[in-house]
Amino acid sequence: MKKVKQIKKRSLSFFVISNIILMVLMIIVAVNIEDQITGDLLVEHLKQMYLEEYPDATYQMATDAILRNEFTSEMRDDIVRYNNLYLVIQLVMIVIIITVFSWIILRKVHKELKIFQVALNSISDIDVQDWEVVSINSDIKEFDSICTSYNSMVTKLQESEATRSKLESQRRQLTADISHDLKTPITVIQGYAKALNDGVADPDAERRYLEAICSKTEMVAELINTFHEYSKLEHPRFGFEMENGDICEYFREYLAMKYEELDLAGFELEADLPENSIPLSFDHSQLKRVFENLITNSFRHNQAGTIIYADITDDDNAVVIHIGDNGKGIPEEMRDTIFEPFVVGSRSRTDSKGSGLGLAISKRIVEAHSGSIALKDDPTGRCKTLYEIILKKPAKTENFPEK
């Protein structure tokens, strides 16, 4: 590959100082030349005056008389007038030279400032949706840092605009999905309530209608609670209550509590947890919500007989938790967006189970613990769905007494 020749940046200070030095040299040279020319003219004029005053004198005699400063009163007056005239000429020359060099310096500075003016005007004139802003450069060292700052600002504005557009799109999608999820059960409730109010249902139908209304009401309450939790976690003022604890014992107690519920539903639970304690600072209630969301997903989207697996390991730098199952798995086209809001219902929201916010909430909670959550492929082939949670540990964690 051919290397691009780098243009050496010039210093503005060097440019100004070098031009000032050159200007002073030109003034000195111009004054000397003017002195030489005007001096010769004055001497020649004085010789002519001497010859007019003394007709019998020769040209050489006039030259010798001037060298001896033998001037008449008229000649002295002319010398004063000529010197004044020559002084004015010198001042005019100096002013012209200073003006020319000042123009050169100001023109260079104005040219560089014009670049910034055009660039800033381009930002105000363009449609921020397009963001086709060209980066700027300067061959002056002092202005080059300003160009770098400007280019950095443009890049950050582009990133900010892209983020804003994405968030706005997500907000619109969120509003549409919330409206849809609430509209479906409310429509059912409204239909059954109208039938009951009109008295068109027999006693058995009334009981079924009331059961349906109760079920749909519980669904609406669950959706509203989930939406509330999601919006609460997204609020910048929401704070997590971190407390020291044994994450291994905490996970063990949660799985023990969950075991009976899973067993009654026909699910099996296999856990591989170490006997030793794993100290960590975490929000106990919020991390429980993560475990609940992951296991509830396995419970909700798989049939009885599915085995749910859970394990936890400590590699000194982080705590790694795996929760998975050998159920139906997650479609390949959904794996990259599984942690985005409402992704469960992206294909058909009418028959999807859940609000589609559980994994988005889980991701937000784990990231608040300076951790990460991801959908992984099980190298053993045991799990069709496997979530991996990594919770980073502090640089130095001291042991503490078990509660």
LINKA-V679118 format. One record per residue. N is the residue number from 1. RES is the residue in one small letter. SS is DSSP state (A for helix, B for strand, O for the rest). OMEGA is omega in radians with two decimals (NA if undefined). BURIAL is + if it has 16 or more other C-alpha atoms within 10 Angstrom, else -. Layout:
N_RES_SS_OMEGA_BURIAL ; N_RES_SS_OMEGA_BURIAL
This chain:
1_m_O_-3.13_- ; 2_k_O_3.14_- ; 3_k_O_3.10_- ; 4_v_O_-3.13_- ; 5_k_O_-3.14_- ; 6_q_O_3.11_- ; 7_i_O_-3.12_- ; 8_k_O_-3.13_- ; 9_k_O_3.09_- ; 10_r_B_3.11_- ; 11_s_O_3.10_- ; 12_l_A_3.11_+ ; 13_s_A_3.12_- ; 14_f_A_3.14_- ; 15_f_A_-3.12_- ; 16_v_A_-3.10_+ ; 17_i_A_-3.14_- ; 18_s_A_3.11_- ; 19_n_A_3.08_+ ; 20_i_A_3.12_+ ; 21_i_A_3.13_- ; 22_l_A_3.12_- ; 23_m_A_3.13_+ ; 24_v_A_3.11_- ; 25_l_A_3.13_- ; 26_m_A_3.10_- ; 27_i_A_-3.14_+ ; 28_i_A_-3.14_- ; 29_v_A_-3.11_- ; 30_a_A_3.13_+ ; 31_v_A_3.13_+ ; 32_n_A_3.12_- ; 33_i_A_3.13_- ; 34_e_A_3.11_+ ; 35_d_A_-3.11_+ ; 36_q_A_-3.09_- ; 37_i_A_-3.10_- ; 38_t_A_3.08_+ ; 39_g_A_3.13_- ; 40_d_A_3.13_- ; 41_l_A_-3.13_- ; 42_l_A_3.12_+ ; 43_v_A_-3.14_- ; 44_e_A_3.11_- ; 45_h_A_3.13_- ; 46_l_A_3.10_+ ; 47_k_A_3.14_+ ; 48_q_A_3.10_- ; 49_m_A_-3.14_+ ; 50_y_A_-3.13_+ ; 51_l_A_3.09_+ ; 52_e_A_-3.14_- ; 53_e_A_-3.14_- ; 54_y_O_-3.08_- ; 55_p_O_-3.09_- ; 56_d_O_-3.11_- ; 57_a_O_3.10_- ; 58_t_O_3.14_- ; 59_y_A_3.13_- ; 60_q_A_3.12_- ; 61_m_A_3.09_- ; 62_a_A_3.13_+ ; 63_t_A_3.14_+ ; 64_d_A_-3.14_- ; 65_a_A_3.14_- ; 66_i_A_3.11_+ ; 67_l_A_3.10_- ; 68_r_O_-3.13_- ; 69_n_O_3.08_- ; 70_e_O_-3.08_- ; 71_f_O_3.00_+ ; 72_t_O_3.14_- ; 73_s_A_3.12_- ; 74_e_A_3.13_- ; 75_m_A_3.12_+ ; 76_r_A_3.10_- ; 77_d_A_3.13_- ; 78_d_A_3.11_+ ; 79_i_A_3.12_+ ; 80_v_A_-3.13_- ; 81_r_A_3.13_- ; 82_y_A_3.14_+ ; 83_n_A_3.09_+ ; 84_n_A_3.13_- ; 85_l_A_3.14_- ; 86_y_A_3.10_+ ; 87_l_A_3.10_- ; 88_v_A_3.12_- ; 89_i_A_3.13_- ; 90_q_A_3.13_+ ; 91_l_A_3.11_- ; 92_v_A_3.12_- ; 93_m_A_-3.13_+ ; 94_i_A_3.13_+ ; 95_v_A_3.13_- ; 96_i_A_-3.13_- ; 97_i_A_3.12_+ ; 98_i_A_3.13_+ ; 99_t_A_-3.13_- ; 100_v_A_-3.11_- ; 101_f_A_3.07_+ ; 102_s_A_3.11_+ ; 103_w_A_3.12_- ; 104_i_A_-3.12_- ; 105_i_A_-3.12_+ ; 106_l_A_3.11_- ; 107_r_A_3.12_- ; 108_k_A_3.14_+ ; 109_v_A_-3.14_- ; 110_h_A_3.12_- ; 111_k_A_3.13_- ; 112_e_A_3.13_+ ; 113_l_A_3.12_- ; 114_k_A_3.11_- ; 115_i_A_3.14_- ; 116_f_A_-3.14_+ ; 117_q_A_3.14_- ; 118_v_A_-3.13_- ; 119_a_A_-3.13_+ ; 120_l_A_3.09_- ; 121_n_A_-3.13_- ; 122_s_A_3.12_- ; 123_i_A_-3.09_- ; 124_s_A_-3.07_- ; 125_d_A_-3.02_- ; 126_i_O_3.02_- ; 127_d_O_-3.07_- ; 128_v_O_3.10_- ; 129_q_O_-3.11_- ; 130_d_O_3.12_- ; 131_w_O_3.04_+ ; 132_e_O_-3.12_- ; 133_v_O_-3.12_+ ; 134_v_O_3.10_- ; 135_s_O_-3.08_- ; 136_i_O_3.12_- ; 137_n_O_3.12_+ ; 138_s_O_3.10_+ ; 139_d_O_3.06_- ; 140_i_B_-3.01_+ ; 141_k_A_-3.10_- ; 142_e_A_3.13_- ; 143_f_A_-3.11_+ ; 144_d_A_3.12_+ ; 145_s_A_3.09_- ; 146_i_A_3.09_- ; 147_c_A_3.13_+ ; 148_t_A_3.12_- ; 149_s_A_3.12_- ; 150_y_A_-3.14_+ ; 151_n_A_3.09_+ ; 152_s_A_3.12_- ; 153_m_A_3.14_- ; 154_v_A_3.13_+ ; 155_t_A_-3.14_- ; 156_k_A_3.09_- ; 157_l_A_3.10_- ; 158_q_A_3.13_+ ; 159_e_A_3.14_- ; 160_s_A_3.14_- ; 161_e_A_3.11_+ ; 162_a_A_3.11_- ; 163_t_A_-3.14_- ; 164_r_A_3.14_- ; 165_s_A_3.13_- ; 166_k_A_3.13_- ; 167_l_A_3.11_- ; 168_e_A_3.10_- ; 169_s_A_3.11_- ; 170_q_A_3.13_- ; 171_r_A_3.11_- ; 172_r_A_3.12_- ; 173_q_A_3.13_- ; 174_l_A_3.13_- ; 175_t_A_-3.14_- ; 176_a_A_-3.11_- ; 177_d_A_3.10_+ ; 178_i_A_3.14_+ ; 179_s_A_-3.12_- ; 180_h_A_-3.09_- ; 181_d_A_3.12_+ ; 182_l_A_-3.08_+ ; 183_k_A_-3.06_- ; 184_t_A_3.13_- ; 185_p_A_3.14_+ ; 186_i_A_3.10_+ ; 187_t_A_3.11_- ; 188_v_A_3.13_+ ; 189_i_A_-3.13_+ ; 190_q_A_-3.13_- ; 191_g_A_3.14_- ; 192_y_A_3.14_+ ; 193_a_A_3.13_+ ; 194_k_A_3.12_- ; 195_a_A_3.10_- ; 196_l_A_-3.12_+ ; 197_n_A_-3.13_- ; 198_d_A_3.12_- ; 199_g_O_-3.10_- ; 200_v_O_-3.07_- ; 201_a_O_3.05_- ; 202_d_O_-3.09_- ; 203_p_A_3.13_- ; 204_d_A_3.12_- ; 205_a_A_3.11_- ; 206_e_A_3.12_+ ; 207_r_A_3.12_- ; 208_r_A_3.14_- ; 209_y_A_3.13_+ ; 210_l_A_3.09_- ; 211_e_A_3.13_- ; 212_a_A_3.12_+ ; 213_i_A_3.12_+ ; 214_c_A_-3.13_- ; 215_s_A_-3.13_- ; 216_k_A_3.10_+ ; 217_t_A_3.09_+ ; 218_e_A_3.12_- ; 219_m_A_3.13_+ ; 220_v_A_3.12_+ ; 221_a_A_3.12_- ; 222_e_A_3.12_- ; 223_l_A_-3.12_+ ; 224_i_A_3.11_+ ; 225_n_A_3.13_- ; 226_t_A_3.10_+ ; 227_f_A_3.14_+ ; 228_h_A_3.14_- ; 229_e_A_-3.13_- ; 230_y_A_-3.13_+ ; 231_s_A_3.13_- ; 232_k_A_3.13_- ; 233_l_A_-3.13_+ ; 234_e_A_-3.11_- ; 235_h_O_-3.08_- ; 236_p_O_-3.11_- ; 237_r_O_-3.14_- ; 238_f_O_-3.11_- ; 239_g_O_3.10_- ; 240_f_O_-3.14_- ; 241_e_O_-3.11_- ; 242_m_O_3.09_- ; 243_e_B_3.07_- ; 244_n_B_3.12_- ; 245_g_B_3.08_+ ; 246_d_B_-3.07_+ ; 247_i_A_3.13_+ ; 248_c_A_3.11_+ ; 249_e_A_3.12_+ ; 250_y_A_3.13_- ; 251_f_A_3.13_+ ; 252_r_A_3.13_+ ; 253_e_A_3.12_- ; 254_y_A_-3.13_- ; 255_l_A_3.10_+ ; 256_a_A_3.11_- ; 257_m_A_-3.07_- ; 258_k_A_-2.99_- ; 259_y_A_-3.07_- ; 260_e_A_3.13_- ; 261_e_A_3.14_- ; 262_l_A_-3.12_+ ; 263_d_A_3.12_- ; 264_l_A_-3.14_- ; 265_a_O_3.11_- ; 266_g_O_3.11_- ; 267_f_O_3.08_+ ; 268_e_B_3.13_+ ; 269_l_B_3.07_+ ; 270_e_B_-3.09_- ; 271_a_B_3.09_+ ; 272_d_B_-3.06_- ; 273_l_O_3.13_- ; 274_p_O_3.13_- ; 275_e_O_-3.09_- ; 276_n_O_3.13_- ; 277_s_O_3.09_+ ; 278_i_O_-3.11_+ ; 279_p_B_-3.14_+ ; 280_l_B_3.05_+ ; 281_s_B_-3.10_+ ; 282_f_B_3.08_+ ; 283_d_O_-3.00_+ ; 284_h_A_-3.09_+ ; 285_s_A_-3.10_- ; 286_q_A_3.12_+ ; 287_l_A_3.06_+ ; 288_k_A_3.11_- ; 289_r_A_3.10_- ; 290_v_A_3.13_+ ; 291_f_A_-3.11_+ ; 292_e_A_-3.13_+ ; 293_n_A_-3.09_+ ; 294_l_A_-3.12_+ ; 295_i_A_3.08_+ ; 296_t_A_3.07_- ; 297_n_A_3.11_+ ; 298_s_A_-3.13_+ ; 299_f_A_-3.01_+ ; 300_r_A_-2.99_- ; 301_h_A_3.13_- ; 302_n_O_-3.11_+ ; 303_q_O_3.09_- ; 304_a_O_-3.09_- ; 305_g_O_3.10_- ; 306_t_O_3.12_+ ; 307_i_B_3.09_+ ; 308_i_B_-3.09_+ ; 309_y_B_3.09_+ ; 310_a_B_3.05_+ ; 311_d_B_3.13_+ ; 312_i_B_3.12_+ ; 313_t_B_-3.14_+ ; 314_d_B_3.14_+ ; 315_d_O_3.11_- ; 316_d_O_-3.14_- ; 317_n_O_-3.09_- ; 318_a_B_3.03_+ ; 319_v_B_-3.09_+ ; 320_v_B_-3.13_+ ; 321_i_B_3.08_+ ; 322_h_B_3.01_+ ; 323_i_B_-3.10_+ ; 324_g_B_3.10_+ ; 325_d_B_3.12_+ ; 326_n_O_-3.09_+ ; 327_g_O_-3.03_+ ; 328_k_O_-3.10_- ; 329_g_O_-3.11_+ ; 330_i_O_3.14_- ; 331_p_O_-3.07_- ; 332_e_A_-3.09_- ; 333_e_A_-3.13_- ; 334_m_A_-3.00_- ; 335_r_A_-3.10_- ; 336_d_A_-3.07_- ; 337_t_A_-3.01_- ; 338_i_O_-3.10_+ ; 339_f_O_3.08_+ ; 340_e_O_-3.11_+ ; 341_p_O_3.03_+ ; 342_f_O_-3.08_+ ; 343_v_A_-3.14_+ ; 344_v_A_-3.09_+ ; 345_g_A_-3.05_+ ; 346_s_O_-3.12_- ; 347_r_O_3.14_- ; 348_s_O_-3.05_- ; 349_r_O_-3.06_+ ; 350_t_O_-3.11_- ; 351_d_O_3.13_- ; 352_s_O_-3.12_- ; 353_k_O_3.13_- ; 354_g_O_-3.09_+ ; 355_s_O_-3.08_+ ; 356_g_O_-3.13_+ ; 357_l_O_-3.04_+ ; 358_g_A_-3.11_+ ; 359_l_A_3.08_+ ; 360_a_A_3.09_+ ; 361_i_A_3.14_+ ; 362_s_A_3.13_+ ; 363_k_A_3.14_+ ; 364_r_A_-3.13_+ ; 365_i_A_-3.12_+ ; 366_v_A_3.13_+ ; 367_e_A_3.08_- ; 368_a_A_3.06_+ ; 369_h_O_-3.09_+ ; 370_s_O_-3.13_- ; 371_g_B_3.14_+ ; 372_s_B_3.08_+ ; 373_i_B_-3.07_+ ; 374_a_B_3.04_+ ; 375_l_B_-3.03_+ ; 376_k_B_2.97_- ; 377_d_O_-3.13_- ; 378_d_O_-3.12_- ; 379_p_O_3.13_- ; 380_t_O_-3.11_- ; 381_g_O_-3.11_- ; 382_r_O_-3.07_- ; 383_c_O_2.98_+ ; 384_k_O_3.06_- ; 385_t_B_-3.11_+ ; 386_l_B_3.08_+ ; 387_y_B_3.11_+ ; 388_e_B_3.10_+ ; 389_i_B_3.10_+ ; 390_i_B_3.11_+ ; 391_l_B_-3.10_+ ; 392_k_B_3.11_+ ; 393_k_O_3.07_+ ; 394_p_O_-3.13_- ; 395_a_O_3.14_- ; 396_k_O_-3.13_- ; 397_t_O_3.14_- ; 398_e_O_3.08_- ; 399_n_O_3.14_- ; 400_f_O_-3.11_- ; 401_p_O_3.08_- ; 402_e_O_3.13_- ; 403_k_O_NA_-
